[in-house]
Amino acid sequence: MNFEIVLIVLFSAAGTYFARVIPFFISFLERLPLFFRRFLRVMPVAALGALLFPGLLIDFSHAPAAGLIGTAAAAVTALFSKNLLLPVAVSVAAAYFMI
């Protein structure tokens, strides 16, 4: 295997690891005003939605209703369930049956 590829993988893993671990060690987040704490808590969800929604419309171009129904099913399931796997399973099943 090429040494450059190994270095790329190692640095990518280290960057991802530190980006996920650093918030646990930062204590200033507890001293932020309530508005900023709420903003920072909701920001990952908003970023994920911004990344996923265009793909939803593009990947299901032949059947856009399947993507929208799958997303709606996942949202409703996530609203009433604390389980992380259940909304994914319901979304996949709903999109599968719509196609």
Secondary structure, DSSP 4 states (H G I P E B T S, - for coil): --HHHHHHHHHHHHHHHHHHHHHHH--GGGGS-HHHHHHHHHHHHHHHHHHHHHHHHHHTSS-HHHHHHHHHHHHHHHHH---SHHHHHHHHHHHHHH-
